[in-house]
Amino acid sequence: MSTDPYVPVPLDEKPRQQQNFAPGVHMPPARRWRAERPGDGARDLRGGLVGAPGPNVGFGLTLALRARDRIKLEPHEHAEDAVAVIAEIAMKRAASFGRAPTRLDVDLAIEILGYGAAASADVRGWRPDRVRHAAHSYVARRAVADGVSTVVLRMSRAEVGAHLGAVRAAIAAGAVADVTA
């Protein structure tokens, strides 16, 4: 049962967090999550439409929504669809590293999909059809995210630039780019 906010809490019942540490002692950094409990690794999470399980991947949607003003859309594209696909790729990249999404993941997704600047003619040709209704269709989001291989997502932003044409062609074709590190 919850306690009313006006009831005082004894000092020894307060949560032992940063404010209760001794002077000079700091909170240790978070450790990487591992599937160590019996139910964590029960299923094989490979294949189509499975997603990218990882810690706090949903934060990628918040970051993508914050980047909404930086997304350059074509006249017949919808921002909600673009945000959904960008978040899905950012989530996949972050999960491949075993961490929560960051702004760098979102920036890379924006670059891969050509939303950062005026899109080239080939991207304008395939992107509206591939991304249409992605905000309301899990299958549409996964089809685009699955078109970007994990090998590419684990590369630095500069390395991805060299493989950008192959990755975009794979997304357009609905396949996974055959790119080696």
N, CA, C and O of each residue as an XYZ file, in Angstrom:
724
protein
N       0.848     -1.171      0.000
C       0.000      0.000      0.000
C       0.895      1.236      0.000
O       1.899      1.285      0.710
N       0.536      2.199     -0.774
C       1.358      3.399     -0.862
C       1.189      4.278      0.369
O       0.202      4.187      1.099
N       2.196      5.140      0.575
C       2.187      6.049      1.718
C       1.851      7.447      1.226
O       2.296      7.862      0.156
N       1.064      8.168      2.013
C       0.730      9.540      1.653
C       1.996     10.382      1.618
O       2.928     10.119      2.378
N       2.050     11.392      0.749
C       3.275     12.177      0.612
C       3.621     13.013      1.839
O       4.773     13.420      1.988
N       2.669     13.279      2.715
C       2.953     14.109      3.880
C       3.504     13.302      5.061
O       3.891     13.882      6.075
N       3.544     11.969      4.940
C       4.069     11.126      6.009
C       5.594     11.095      5.896
O       6.118     10.732      4.843
N       6.320     11.470      6.961
C       7.785     11.486      6.870
C       8.349     10.069      6.787
O       7.814      9.137      7.388
N       9.433      9.924      6.036
C      10.093      8.633      5.867
C      11.360      8.640      6.717
O      12.168      9.561      6.595
N      11.554      7.638      7.576
C      12.788      7.579      8.374
C      14.018      7.498      7.460
O      13.951      6.953      6.359
N      15.128      8.044      7.931
C      16.346      8.122      7.125
C      16.837      6.744      6.696
O      17.354      6.593      5.589
N      16.684      5.741      7.553
C      17.193      4.418      7.184
C      16.299      3.702      6.170
O      16.670      2.636      5.678
N      15.137      4.259      5.848
C      14.272      3.667      4.836
C      14.390      4.352      3.478
O      13.763      3.913      2.514
N      15.181      5.418      3.385
C      15.362      6.102      2.108
C      16.179      5.218      1.175
O      16.999      4.426      1.638
N      15.966      5.344     -0.131
C      16.748      4.538     -1.061
C      18.228      4.875     -0.961
O      18.602      6.035     -0.790
N      19.050      3.870     -1.068
C      20.497      4.075     -0.967
C      21.034      4.427     -2.351
O      21.496      3.560     -3.093
N      20.964      5.693     -2.676
C      21.410      6.168     -3.976
C      22.511      7.186     -3.789
O      23.137      7.244     -2.731
N      22.746      7.975     -4.794
C      23.848      8.932     -4.811
C      23.880      9.828     -3.571
O      24.949     10.084     -3.019
N      22.719     10.302     -3.135
C      22.709     11.226     -2.005
C      23.122     10.547     -0.705
O      23.472     11.242      0.249
N      23.097      9.231     -0.627
C      23.453      8.525      0.589
C      24.869      7.964      0.572
O      25.280      7.325      1.540
N      25.630      8.186     -0.508
C      27.000      7.697     -0.574
C      27.904      8.565      0.291
O      27.624      9.740      0.527
N      28.979      7.971      0.752
C      29.971      8.722      1.519
C      30.661      9.723      0.596
O      30.686      9.515     -0.617
N      31.218     10.795      1.137
C      31.924     11.783      0.295
C      33.057     11.121     -0.476
O      33.833     10.348      0.087
N      33.150     11.428     -1.770
C      34.191     10.872     -2.625
C      33.826      9.556     -3.280
O      34.561      9.083     -4.147
N      32.709      8.944     -2.890
C      32.261      7.688     -3.486
C      31.215      8.014     -4.544
O      30.299      8.796     -4.291
N      31.346      7.426     -5.712
C      30.426      7.711     -6.811
C      29.741      6.437     -7.282
O      30.212      5.329     -7.028
N      28.636      6.614     -7.963
C      27.887      5.496     -8.516
C      28.727      4.823     -9.596
O      29.232      5.512    -10.482
N      28.892      3.517     -9.554
C      29.681      2.850    -10.599
C      28.943      2.883    -11.929
O      27.714      2.945    -11.942
N      29.663      2.841    -13.052
C      28.987      2.850    -14.348
C      28.177      1.568    -14.552
O      28.496      0.519    -13.993
N      27.148      1.673    -15.346
C      26.299      0.517    -15.614
C      27.080     -0.540    -16.383
O      27.902     -0.225    -17.244
N      26.810     -1.793    -16.056
C      27.455     -2.897    -16.755
C      26.594     -3.325    -17.939
O      25.394     -3.052    -17.975
N      27.208     -3.988    -18.892
C      26.495     -4.504    -20.050
C      25.540     -5.605    -19.607
O      25.879     -6.425    -18.754
N      24.360     -5.618    -20.183
C      23.368     -6.618    -19.851
C      23.732     -7.941    -20.502
O      24.163     -7.966    -21.654
N      23.566     -9.018    -19.792
C      23.813    -10.357    -20.329
C      22.613    -11.249    -20.000
O      21.983    -11.106    -18.953
N      22.321    -12.149    -20.897
C      21.224    -13.090    -20.692
C      21.718    -14.201    -19.769
O      22.228    -15.218    -20.238
N      21.569    -14.009    -18.461
C      22.062    -14.981    -17.492
C      20.940    -15.710    -16.751
O      21.169    -16.762    -16.154
N      19.754    -15.163    -16.790
C      18.646    -15.804    -16.094
C      18.080    -16.921    -16.965
O      18.285    -16.916    -18.179
N      17.381    -17.866    -16.375
C      16.899    -19.024    -17.149
C      16.011    -18.664    -18.331
O      16.121    -19.306    -19.376
N      15.154    -17.687    -18.220
C      14.235    -17.366    -19.305
C      14.787    -16.402    -20.337
O      14.149    -16.194    -21.370
N      15.946    -15.804    -20.100
C      16.477    -14.795    -21.002
C      16.894    -15.356    -22.357
O      16.664    -14.713    -23.380
N      17.487    -16.514    -22.386
C      17.989    -17.058    -23.642
C      17.185    -18.225    -24.145
O      17.717    -19.093    -24.837
N      15.904    -18.264    -23.810
C      15.085    -19.429    -24.141
C      14.778    -19.535    -25.630
O      14.582    -20.637    -26.142
N      14.734    -18.399    -26.335
C      14.381    -18.438    -27.751
C      15.561    -18.011    -28.600
O      16.404    -17.227    -28.162
N      15.615    -18.524    -29.803
C      16.621    -18.088    -30.758
C      16.055    -16.879    -31.480
O      15.084    -17.004    -32.226
N      16.646    -15.710    -31.271
C      16.100    -14.463    -31.802
C      16.773    -14.089    -33.115
O      17.388    -13.029    -33.230
N      16.651    -14.966    -34.100
C      17.180    -14.675    -35.427
C      16.077    -14.914    -36.448
O      15.159    -15.703    -36.226
N      16.189    -14.214    -37.566
C      15.206    -14.387    -38.616
C      14.460    -13.098    -38.880
O      14.746    -12.064    -38.276
N      13.505    -13.166    -39.784
C      12.758    -11.977    -40.157
C      11.727    -11.590    -39.120
O      11.177    -12.443    -38.424
N      11.475    -10.318    -39.024
C      10.445     -9.730    -38.169
C      10.626    -10.016    -36.692
O       9.650     -9.990    -35.942
N      11.837    -10.287    -36.255
C      12.074    -10.573    -34.847
C      12.404     -9.311    -34.074
O      12.127     -9.233    -32.877
N      12.978     -8.341    -34.720
C      13.341     -7.102    -34.049
C      14.766     -7.145    -33.552
O      15.541     -8.026    -33.922
N      15.101     -6.198    -32.721
C      16.454     -6.086    -32.187
C      16.363     -5.921    -30.675
O      16.349     -4.792    -30.184
N      16.301     -7.022    -29.925
C      16.186     -6.897    -28.485
C      17.457     -6.335    -27.863
O      18.564     -6.754    -28.202
N      17.291     -5.407    -26.971
C      18.414     -4.801    -26.285
C      17.890     -3.953    -25.151
O      16.681     -3.770    -25.014
N      18.795     -3.429    -24.332
C      18.345     -2.630    -23.194
C      17.824     -1.260    -23.606
O      18.525     -0.504    -24.280
N      16.624     -0.944    -23.213
C      16.014      0.373    -23.387
C      16.031      0.856    -24.837
O      16.283      2.033    -25.094
N      15.763     -0.048    -25.790
C      15.794      0.355    -27.193
C      14.664      1.316    -27.543
O      14.772      2.055    -28.521
N      13.607      1.322    -26.786
C      12.500      2.238    -27.054
C      12.883      3.705    -26.961
O      12.184      4.564    -27.499
N      13.989      4.002    -26.281
C      14.462      5.377    -26.196
C      14.857      5.898    -27.573
O      14.924      7.109    -27.781
N      15.120      4.995    -28.514
C      15.432      5.401    -29.888
C      14.296      6.190    -30.517
O      14.541      7.096    -31.313
N      13.062      5.862    -30.176
C      11.917      6.603    -30.710
C      11.893      8.026    -30.158
O      11.585      8.966    -30.890
N      12.211      8.192    -28.893
C      12.282      9.533    -28.303
C      13.354     10.360    -28.989
O      13.131     11.528    -29.308
N      14.519      9.761    -29.219
C      15.605     10.476    -29.884
C      15.251     10.820    -31.324
O      15.587     11.901    -31.808
N      14.575      9.909    -32.006
C      14.165     10.175    -33.386
C      13.126     11.297    -33.435
O      13.140     12.116    -34.353
N      12.235     11.335    -32.461
C      11.258     12.427    -32.405
C      11.945     13.772    -32.161
O      11.518     14.797    -32.691
N      13.008     13.762    -31.357
C      13.754     14.999    -31.124
C      14.478     15.470    -32.379
O      14.719     16.665    -32.547
N      14.825     14.533    -33.264
C      15.535     14.871    -34.503
C      14.578     15.200    -35.641
O      15.016     15.425    -36.769
N      13.307     15.231    -35.367
C      12.288     15.438    -36.402
C      12.504     16.711    -37.212
O      12.235     16.729    -38.413
N      12.980     17.764    -36.579
C      13.189     19.034    -37.277
C      14.349     18.966    -38.262
O      14.415     19.772    -39.190
N      15.259     18.022    -38.076
C      16.414     17.900    -38.962
C      16.148     16.986    -40.163
O      17.002     16.855    -41.039
N      14.997     16.367    -40.207
C      14.673     15.429    -41.277
C      14.152     16.200    -42.489
O      13.207     16.981    -42.380
N      14.779     15.973    -43.641
C      14.362     16.614    -44.892
C      13.478     15.627    -45.649
O      13.937     14.571    -46.082
N      12.217     15.981    -45.801
C      11.242     15.101    -46.442
C      10.916     15.572    -47.852
O      11.038     16.753    -48.177
N      10.507     14.642    -48.659
C       9.957     14.953    -49.971
C       8.507     15.398    -49.759
O       7.922     15.106    -48.716
N       7.920     16.099    -50.734
C       6.553     16.616    -50.541
C       5.514     15.536    -50.240
O       4.535     15.827    -49.553
N       5.683     14.314    -50.719
C       4.686     13.269    -50.530
C       5.063     12.284    -49.426
O       4.486     11.199    -49.356
N       6.017     12.634    -48.565
C       6.408     11.782    -47.445
C       5.835     12.339    -46.142
O       5.539     13.529    -46.034
N       5.685     11.452    -45.158
C       5.142     11.843    -43.861
C       6.223     11.722    -42.791
O       6.981     10.752    -42.772
N       6.289     12.703    -41.911
C       7.312     12.725    -40.870
C       7.164     11.549    -39.902
O       8.169     11.026    -39.419
N       5.943     11.131    -39.612
C       5.726     10.021    -38.687
C       6.352      8.736    -39.214
O       6.942      7.970    -38.452
N       6.223      8.502    -40.516
C       6.814      7.304    -41.115
C       8.336      7.367    -41.067
O       8.996      6.374    -40.763
N       8.886      8.538    -41.367
C      10.342      8.703    -41.349
C      10.886      8.502    -39.939
O      11.902      7.829    -39.760
N      10.231      9.071    -38.947
C      10.676      8.934    -37.560
C      10.635      7.473    -37.131
O      11.549      7.006    -36.450
N       9.599      6.750    -37.514
C       9.475      5.347    -37.127
C      10.607      4.501    -37.700
O      11.161      3.654    -37.000
N      10.954      4.720    -38.956
C      12.008      3.924    -39.591
C      13.381      4.318    -39.051
O      14.233      3.457    -38.830
N      13.595      5.605    -38.840
C      14.866      6.058    -38.263
C      15.052      5.458    -36.872
O      16.140      4.991    -36.536
N      14.002      5.470    -36.069
C      14.091      4.893    -34.724
C      14.374      3.399    -34.785
O      15.145      2.884    -33.975
N      13.770      2.704    -35.722
C      13.969      1.253    -35.832
C      15.416      0.914    -36.172
O      15.981     -0.023    -35.609
N      16.013      1.664    -37.080
C      17.418      1.426    -37.433
C      18.323      1.800    -36.263
O      19.291      1.093    -35.984
N      18.025      2.892    -35.581
C      18.822      3.289    -34.414
C      18.742      2.236    -33.311
O      19.743      1.936    -32.661
N      17.560      1.681    -33.105
C      17.387      0.627    -32.107
C      18.203     -0.610    -32.469
O      18.831     -1.222    -31.604
N      18.191     -0.971    -33.740
C      18.932     -2.141    -34.186
C      20.430     -1.939    -33.984
O      21.130     -2.858    -33.559
N      20.921     -0.746    -34.285
C      22.353     -0.473    -34.119
C      22.739     -0.518    -32.642
O      23.744     -1.131    -32.283
N      21.957      0.120    -31.794
C      22.265      0.142    -30.367
C      22.225     -1.269    -29.774
O      23.086     -1.629    -28.971
N      21.239     -2.058    -30.164
C      21.126     -3.420    -29.651
C      22.309     -4.281    -30.087
O      22.709     -5.193    -29.362
N      22.872     -4.002    -31.264
C      24.029     -4.787    -31.711
C      25.247     -4.537    -30.830
O      26.137     -5.383    -30.747
N      25.292     -3.382    -30.173
C      26.371     -3.074    -29.239
C      25.992     -3.419    -27.795
O      26.825     -3.305    -26.896
N      24.752     -3.837    -27.566
C      24.304     -4.191    -26.225
C      24.072     -3.001    -25.331
O      24.314     -3.077    -24.127
N      23.607     -1.898    -25.893
C      23.382     -0.685    -25.114
C      22.118      0.011    -25.592
O      21.498     -0.416    -26.566
N      21.740      1.073    -24.912
C      20.583      1.870    -25.298
C      20.962      2.800    -26.455
O      22.137      3.134    -26.607
N      19.999      3.221    -27.266
C      20.290      4.116    -28.391
C      20.803      5.482    -27.938
O      20.461      5.966    -26.859
N      21.627      6.089    -28.782
C      22.138      7.433    -28.555
C      21.831      8.278    -29.790
O      21.318      7.781    -30.792
N      22.153      9.551    -29.693
C      21.923     10.448    -30.825
C      22.769     10.022    -32.031
O      22.339     10.201    -33.170
N      23.948      9.469    -31.804
C      24.792      9.019    -32.914
C      24.111      7.909    -33.716
O      24.261      7.843    -34.936
N      23.365      7.042    -33.037
C      22.624      5.992    -33.734
C      21.545      6.605    -34.627
O      21.344      6.169    -35.761
N      20.867      7.599    -34.113
C      19.821      8.274    -34.889
C      20.440      9.017    -36.073
O      19.904      8.975    -37.181
N      21.566      9.696    -35.843
C      22.236     10.420    -36.932
C      22.671      9.475    -38.044
O      22.554      9.810    -39.222
N      23.168      8.304    -37.680
C      23.573      7.331    -38.693
C      22.366      6.831    -39.478
O      22.448      6.664    -40.695
N      21.255      6.592    -38.804
C      20.038      6.152    -39.487
C      19.530      7.223    -40.446
O      19.065      6.909    -41.541
N      19.618      8.484    -40.038
C      19.204      9.581    -40.912
C      20.080      9.613    -42.156
O      19.584      9.830    -43.262
N      21.363      9.402    -41.984
C      22.278      9.413    -43.122
C      22.031      8.225    -44.052
O      22.033      8.380    -45.273
N      21.820      7.051    -43.480
C      21.583      5.858    -44.307
C      20.337      6.038    -45.165
O      20.337      5.672    -46.340
N      19.302      6.585    -44.602
C      18.043      6.744    -45.333
C      17.982      8.019    -46.168
O      16.999      8.238    -46.876
N      19.005      8.858    -46.101
C      19.054     10.054    -46.925
C      18.156     11.171    -46.461
O      17.748     12.006    -47.269
N      17.833     11.213    -45.174
C      16.979     12.267    -44.646
C      17.770     13.482    -44.176
O      17.169     14.486    -43.795
N      19.096     13.423    -44.191
C      19.906     14.501    -43.663
C      19.997     15.706    -44.563
O      20.142     16.827    -44.074
N      19.917     15.514    -45.837
C      20.027     16.605    -46.810
C      19.056     16.301    -47.941
O      18.265     15.361    -47.864
N      19.127     17.106    -48.984
C      18.273     16.829    -50.146
C      18.629     15.456    -50.695
O      19.791     15.185    -50.998
N      17.646     14.605    -50.820
C      17.878     13.233    -51.262
C      18.232     13.186    -52.740
O      17.752     13.992    -53.537
N      19.085     12.224    -53.089
C      19.437     12.039    -54.493
C      18.239     11.454    -55.245
O      17.258     11.026    -54.637
N      18.335     11.442    -56.546
C      17.212     10.985    -57.374
C      16.871      9.524    -57.118
O      15.694      9.165    -57.082
N      17.883      8.675    -56.939
C      17.580      7.257    -56.704
C      16.894      7.045    -55.355
O      15.992      6.215    -55.242
N      17.313      7.785    -54.340
C      16.669      7.668    -53.030
C      15.245      8.197    -53.094
O      14.342      7.613    -52.494
N      15.029      9.297    -53.817
C      13.663      9.821    -53.970
C      12.776      8.832    -54.700
O      11.554      8.864    -54.551
N      13.382      7.950    -55.492
C      12.598      6.969    -56.226
C      12.087      5.830    -55.358
O      10.931      5.430    -55.500
N      12.917      5.292    -54.458
C      12.503      4.130    -53.674
C      12.029      4.445    -52.260
O      11.200      3.715    -51.716
N      12.531      5.502    -51.661
C      12.250      5.747    -50.241
C      10.765      5.951    -49.921
O      10.284      5.361    -48.953
N      10.024      6.749    -50.676
C       8.607      6.938    -50.296
C       7.809      5.638    -50.279
O       6.950      5.454    -49.417
N       8.082      4.735    -51.221
C       7.333      3.476    -51.250
C       7.752      2.530    -50.130
O       6.905      1.843    -49.559
N       9.037      2.484    -49.809
C       9.532      1.575    -48.774
C       9.141      2.044    -47.369
O       8.963      1.219    -46.472
N       9.006      3.345    -47.173
C       8.769      3.896    -45.843
C       7.283      4.209    -45.602
O       6.877      4.469    -44.469
N       6.489      4.181    -46.660
C       5.069      4.533    -46.530
C       4.384      3.638    -45.499
O       4.545      2.418    -45.519
N       3.626      4.250    -44.608
C       2.846      3.599    -43.552
C       3.708      2.901    -42.503
O       3.198      2.066    -41.754
N       4.993      3.220    -42.430
C       5.875      2.580    -41.449
C       5.490      2.932    -40.017
O       5.738      2.144    -39.103
N       4.898      4.082    -39.808
C       4.503      4.464    -38.455
C       3.415      3.546    -37.908
O       3.272      3.416    -36.692
N       2.649      2.908    -38.786
C       1.543      2.054    -38.365
C       1.746      0.593    -38.731
O       0.868     -0.232    -38.478
N       2.885      0.257    -39.322
C       3.103     -1.115    -39.767
C       4.462     -1.626    -39.294
O       5.507     -1.159    -39.747
N       4.432     -2.577    -38.390
C       5.662     -3.179    -37.900
C       6.405     -3.872    -39.035
O       7.635     -3.833    -39.085
N       5.682     -4.494    -39.931
C       6.302     -5.203    -41.055
C       7.059     -4.225    -41.952
O       8.158     -4.539    -42.409
N       6.498     -3.060    -42.207
C       7.180     -2.065    -43.041
C       8.454     -1.564    -42.370
O       9.484     -1.414    -43.027
N       8.390     -1.303    -41.061
C       9.591     -0.848    -40.335
C      10.667     -1.910    -40.328
O      11.839     -1.610    -40.559
N      10.285     -3.146    -40.067
C      11.274     -4.231    -40.008
C      11.869     -4.507    -41.381
O      13.043     -4.863    -41.479
N      11.089     -4.350    -42.439
C      11.613     -4.585    -43.785
C      12.741     -3.618    -44.102
O      13.739     -4.006    -44.708
N      12.593     -2.368    -43.700
C      13.654     -1.384    -43.939
C      14.840     -1.649    -43.017
O      15.986     -1.644    -43.467
N      14.580     -1.879    -41.741
C      15.670     -2.106    -40.784
C      16.425     -3.391    -41.102
O      17.645     -3.439    -40.950
N      15.726     -4.423    -41.538
C      16.405     -5.678    -41.880
C      17.236     -5.544    -43.149
O      18.107     -6.376    -43.403
N      16.982     -4.512    -43.950
C      17.783     -4.277    -45.147
C      19.174     -3.742    -44.845
O      20.043     -3.739    -45.717
N      19.389     -3.290    -43.622
C      20.701     -2.790    -43.202
C      21.342     -3.859    -42.343
O      20.834     -4.193    -41.273
N      22.462     -4.398    -42.810
C      23.093     -5.491    -42.080
C      23.735     -4.983    -40.801
O      24.088     -3.809    -40.689
N      23.879     -5.878    -39.848
C      24.511     -5.545    -38.579
C      25.968     -5.159    -38.778
O      26.499     -4.334    -38.034
N      26.618     -5.750    -39.780
C      28.010     -5.397    -40.073
C      28.121     -3.911    -40.402
O      29.030     -3.229    -39.927
N      27.200     -3.419    -41.209
C      27.207     -1.999    -41.575
C      26.890     -1.136    -40.362
O      27.525     -0.101    -40.163
N      25.931     -1.538    -39.557
C      25.538     -0.740    -38.408
C      26.642     -0.631    -37.363
O      26.690      0.345    -36.614
N      27.512     -1.605    -37.305
C      28.606     -1.567    -36.328
C      29.805     -0.764    -36.831
O      30.782     -0.596    -36.102
N      29.745     -0.270    -38.056
C      30.835      0.545    -38.600
C      30.721      1.979    -38.086
O      29.672      2.400    -37.600
N      31.821      2.715    -38.203
C      31.781      4.135    -37.864
C      31.050      4.877    -38.978
O      30.809      4.328    -40.053
N      30.710      6.106    -38.710
C      29.962      6.901    -39.693
C      30.766      7.096    -40.974
O      30.200      7.095    -42.067
N      32.075      7.263    -40.849
C      32.922      7.443    -42.023
C      32.984      6.168    -42.859
O      32.981      6.231    -44.088
N      33.040      5.020    -42.202
C      33.090      3.746    -42.923
C      31.774      3.452    -43.628
O      31.770      2.873    -44.714
N      30.671      3.840    -43.030
C      29.361      3.599    -43.647
C      29.242      4.366    -44.956
O      28.613      3.889    -45.901
N      29.844      5.557    -45.017
C      29.778      6.362    -46.236
C      30.303      5.627    -47.458
O      29.796      5.825    -48.561
N      31.312      4.782    -47.278
C      31.867      4.027    -48.400
C      30.905      2.953    -48.900
O      30.964      2.569    -50.069
N      30.025      2.465    -48.035
C      29.097      1.389    -48.396
C      27.662      1.881    -48.557
O      26.741      1.075    -48.693
N      27.470      3.188    -48.544
C      26.124      3.752    -48.540
C      25.313      3.357    -49.777
O      24.120      3.077    -49.664
N      25.929      3.333    -50.926
C      25.213      2.965    -52.153
C      24.682      1.545    -52.100
O      23.537      1.295    -52.478
N      25.510      0.605    -51.631
C      25.079     -0.793    -51.536
C      23.973     -0.969    -50.508
O      23.040     -1.742    -50.723
N      24.072     -0.260    -49.400
C      23.055     -0.371    -48.349
C      21.725      0.183    -48.836
O      20.677     -0.428    -48.627
N      21.768      1.339    -49.484
C      20.526      1.925    -50.002
C      19.908      1.066    -51.091
O      18.685      0.944    -51.160
N      20.726      0.471    -51.938
C      20.205     -0.423    -52.977
C      19.553     -1.650    -52.353
O      18.533     -2.128    -52.849
N      20.134     -2.166    -51.268
C      19.561     -3.327    -50.595
C      18.230     -2.971    -49.948
O      17.292     -3.766    -50.002
N      18.131     -1.807    -49.344
C      16.866     -1.379    -48.744
C      15.805     -1.244    -49.830
O      14.658     -1.654    -49.649
N      16.201     -0.668    -50.955
C      15.262     -0.470    -52.064
C      14.760     -1.809    -52.604
O      13.595     -1.938    -52.981
N      15.652     -2.806    -52.636
C      15.278     -4.127    -53.169
C      14.613     -5.011    -52.125
O      14.079     -6.069    -52.456
N      14.643     -4.586    -50.872
C      14.057     -5.412    -49.819
C      14.959     -6.560    -49.425
O      14.480     -7.589    -48.948
N      16.251     -6.402    -49.617
C      17.212     -7.439    -49.261
C      18.201     -6.867    -48.251
O      18.074     -5.723    -47.815
N      19.187     -7.683    -47.888
C      20.239     -7.236    -46.972
C      21.507     -7.039    -47.799
O      21.871     -7.895    -48.606
N      22.174     -5.909    -47.593
C      23.396     -5.599    -48.345
C      24.485     -6.588    -47.995
O      24.690     -6.907    -46.823
N      25.184     -7.075    -49.007
C      26.305     -7.999    -48.825
C      27.570     -7.170    -48.679
O      28.291     -6.942    -49.650
N      27.832     -6.722    -47.463
C      28.974     -5.838    -47.184
C      29.838     -6.527    -46.146
O      29.332     -7.027    -45.141
N      31.127     -6.552    -46.385
C      32.056     -7.107    -45.400
C      32.806     -5.973    -44.735
O      33.009     -4.908    -45.318
N      33.207     -6.220    -43.516
C      33.897     -5.175    -42.726
C      35.262     -4.867    -43.273
O      35.967     -4.017    -42.729
